[in-house]
Amino acid sequence: MSYETLDNSLHGLRVLVVDDNAALRGLLRVSLQAFGCMNVVEAPSVDTALDILKSDTINLLITDWKMKPRDGIDLVRAIRTPATSPAPYLPIIMLTGYSDSARASHARDAGVNEFLIKPFTAEALANCIRNVFSENREFITTENFFGPDRRSTQRPSNTDHHTNIAASR
């Protein structure tokens, strides 16, 4: 299935792209628009993203891991804190330049839905988005975790730059 098949499903969604690199935000915006998502909101920092989430309805968050002064994991943890979060169930895709399994596990344990390794292809981004909305993983609440079920799913990996974080366990 190609990324063109996302056109209808993304049309009405609002996607928040968070990265301190304006060029990468632009690349993601253009990719999302090519998929049919015309409602892309950009934030250059974690704090700006949290402000946007307090005042705007967002359907998907795509965030980079490595940002300053606060990183993407800080953002995910803030979102996955139900008592104070404006959107604790928001689907989250984490971007990173690091591909080691420890990072994928760390992101999964913070509450990320999908993990995308840079550089990424449009097809890999499309697969992440498709997985976020097709899996509908149940949210789990424990003493130390709130987020999508981290237990392994049995689905084949279909891209070289995309990691199903539930299966990376």
N, C-alpha and C positions, 0 to 999 in steps of 0.2 A: 504494500500500500504506500503510495507516495504522499509527500507533504501537501500536494494540491488538494487532497481529499479533506483537509482540515477546514477549507474555506467556509462551509456552511456552519460548522460547529463553533467557530471562533467569532463569527460576525458580531454578536451582541456582547461579547465579554470585554471587561476592563482588566487590562494586565498592567501591573506595576513592575517596572524594571528598575532595579537598584544596583548601581555601580558607580564608583568614583571616577571611572574613565568614561568621558563623554563619547568617545569614538565607539566603544563597545555598546553603550546604551543605544547609540544610533544604529549600529549593526543589528541589534536585537529588535529595535523598532521596525526597521525596514523588513527584516525577516518575518516578524509577526504580521505586518501589513500585507506581505506577499501571501501569507496563509489566510488572509481575510479578516484579520483582527485590526480594526481601525481605531480602537479605543486604547491606546497605549499611553500610560502615564510614566514619566521618568523621575527618578530621585537620585541625587548624587551622594547621598549619605543615609546611614541608618536612621538618624534623628528625623530627617526630612521624610523618609518612608513611613516612620511611625506617625508623624503628623498627618500625612496623607491618609493613612489607614483610619485615623480617628474621624476624618471628615468626608471620606469618599468610599463608595462601595467598590471593592476590588474583587475580582473573581480568580485571579492567579497572580502569584508573586514569583518573579525570577530575580535572584540576587547573586551577586558575586560573593565569594568567600572573603578574599583578601581586600579589605578596604581600611582606610584610616579616618578618624581615630577609632571607630568601632567597626568590627567586621561582620560578615554575613551570619556567622554563628550567633553573635549577640542579637542580631535582628530576629533570627529564627527562635531563639529562646524567649525573647520578648513577646513574639506572636504566640508562642505555645504556652504562655502563662495565662490560663483562662480567667483568673481573678482580675487581671489588669489589662488584658489584650482586647483591642477592638474587633479582632477577627481570629480567634484561636483555631478555627477549622480551615483557614485559608490554605489552599494547595500551594506548595512551595517547591520550586526547582532551584537547586544550588549549582552555581557555576564555579569551577576552579581549574587552575592550571596544573594541579597535582592529581596524579592518577592512582596513588597507592591505596590499598584496601583499608588502611587505618583511617585515612581521611573520609572515605565513603562511610565507614562504620561510625565515625565521629558525627558526621552530618546526619546519618540515620538516627543516631541516639539523641540528637538535638531536636528531631521532629521533621526533618526534610522528607518530602514525598519522593523526589527524584534527584539524581546527581548527574551533572553534565560536565564533561571534561573539555577544557579549551586546548587547542582550537577545536571547534565543533563545526559540523556541517548543518545545513538547513534540515536535512533528513534526520539527523540525530536530535535536533531541537524539536522537530515535529513529533518524533517518537516519544520524547519525554512528555510533551504536552498531551499526546494521545493517551499515554499510560496514566497520567495524573487523573484524567477525566473518565477513563474506562475501567480502572481498577476499583474505585470506590472502597478503598481499604477502611475498615472500621477504625475509629479512634479509640485509643486505649488510655486509661488513667490508672497510674500506679503511684506509689509514694514518690518515685524519682523520675517519672516520665508522663508526659501528656503529648499525644500525637498519633499519627497513622500507625497502624499495627506494623511492627518491625519483623514479624515472623516471615520466614521465607515463603515465596510463592514459586510455583513451578511453571515458569514461562521462559522460553528461550530468549537469550539476548540477541537482538537483531541489529545492533549497530556497534561500531568499534569505539565510539566516544561517549557512550551512554551506559551508565551503570544503574541497574535496578537495585536501589539500596536495600529493599526488603530481601532480595536474594543474595546480598553481599555478606550476609551474616556468617 
